[in-house]
Amino acid sequence: MAFQKTNVLIFPAGAENALEINASLRHSVNFKVFGGSSVEDHAAFAYDNYIGGMPRLSDPDFLAALNAVIAEHDIGLIFPTHDTVAL
């Protein structure tokens, strides 16, 4: 049986702590890192796998869009990088 990496989503991807998580995990043999953002910023250049254009957390479609990203990219872990996202 072949080893499969766990897909990880960091959201929002542009915050300082998000960039630190990305730097820590991006070369890991255990994880494939995805950065997700609602606003376009430098995160688009920092991640090998970037998902832009996600709705804002306050948008009624946020949860459906997040679930679609989870399903499409087989996300196994999410690192919320802002207090409101963690809640």
N, C-alpha and C positions, 0 to 999 in steps of 0.2 A: 504494500500500500504506500502510495506516494505521500510525502509530507505536504500539507497545505497550510499556507500562511493564514493568519486571522486578519480579516480586513477591519481596519480601525477608521472611524470618522472623527475628526477634530472639528468642532463647531462652536462658535465662529472661529474661522481659521486665521484671521489676521491679528488677533490680540497677541501681546508679548508672550503670555504663558502658552498660547497655542503654538507659536513659533518654536518655543523651547521644547514642547512635547514632540513636535515634528522633528526637530534636530536630534532628539534622543532616540526616536523610533525609526526614522526613515531608512537606516541601513541595517536594521535588525533582520535576522533570518526568520523571525517568528511573525512579523507583522507587515502588512501592506497598508500604507497610510494614505488616507483621503482627507483633504481639507475642504470644508464646506463653508460658504459665505453667502450672506444676504446682500452685502455691499461689496462693490468692486474696490479692492485695494491691493497692496503688494503681495497678499497671500497667493494671488494668481501666479506669481513668479517663484514662490517659495516651495510649492508642492509639486511633486511629480504627477499626482492625481488630484486635480482640483475640480470642484463642483461649484460653479458660480451661479448666481441668479436664483438662489433659494429664497423663498418668501421670508419676510421678517417674522420674528417670534410672535408678534401681535397680530399677524395676518391670520384670518380664519382658515386659510388653506395651508398653514404651516405644518400641522401634524400630518396631513395627507401627503404633502410633498416630502417630509422627512421619511415617512414610511415607504414612499416610492424609492427614495435614495437607498434606504436600507435594503429593500428587496432587490433593486437593480444591481447593487454592488456587493451583495451578500455581506453586509456589515455585521460584525460580531460584537464589536465594542464601540462605544461612543465616549469621547472625552468632551464634556461640556466645559467651555472655557470662560463662561460668564455666569454670575450668580443667577440671573433670571432664567438662563437656559437650564441650569442644574435643577431649578425648582420645577 
